[in-house]
Amino acid sequence: MPSALEGARRSTPPAEAVPSHSSDQLLAQILSWLDEAKAENVVSIDIKRKSSLGDYMVVATGRSDRHVGAIADQLERHLKDKGYGRVRVEGKPQCDWVLIDVSDIIVHVFRAEVREFYNIEKMWAAERPSDPTTH
């Protein structure tokens, strides 16, 4: 009977299964695909020095819940076609806010009012204090 570790090793795709594009190249492709899908107010934020979550965060707006879902579907399809099979998607049933996590880039696609409410680009664009204090 195989151990849990052996099972995990078998389910992990080989390194060559994920394309070796840099996050900058992938970001350029994602921005192009979002433009192709007619996403609005697209903003990319460099988070390399702010978080270990990834290198970039992209925030975009769809005109309706159907448009948000269509943008997410198109982006997911493009990523899978390019070999990014481990794309994680959250929020598609409601399509108010869909998060697409691919490699070192996190893409958020919002309906306009939801984006305005959460305003995550303001939070992530803020500089971290140089001398953090603990409370």
Order of alpha helices (4+ residues) and beta strands (2+ residues): alpha-alpha-beta-beta-alpha-beta-beta-beta-alpha-alpha
